[in-house]
């Protein structure tokens, strides 16, 4: 998969009042790419090629700056999107695919790790609160 990185995305992620080390620019670019494409299949190779930086260096720096690996961030974005869809009442199987997971089992596993409850229980509780 080839990603198109525009200067706007990288510029948007680098505009900050804080001084930025050069590697932080790449970390912010990677964060922006993951945030914009979390539902798609996105490999570290794709991200590093789009940012023109070595994949291993990017992985190390990303974890050092953000505190979690890039794949974990992508899973967090996917689960947050899944939570939104579950609150709307969509079936768990449909939510898992819409959020970018390969199957319902993978979604349920990641959901439980991040949220601390199964997706179906989360959906029941969130609908009961708003009803």
Secondary structure, DSSP 8 states (H G I E B T S, - for coil): ------HHHHHHHH--SS---HHHHHHHHHHHHHHHHTTS---HHHHHHHHTS-HHHHHHHHHHHHSS-HHHHHHHHHHHHHHHHHHTT--HHHHHHHTT-SSHHHHHHHHHHHHSS-HHHHHHHHHHHH-
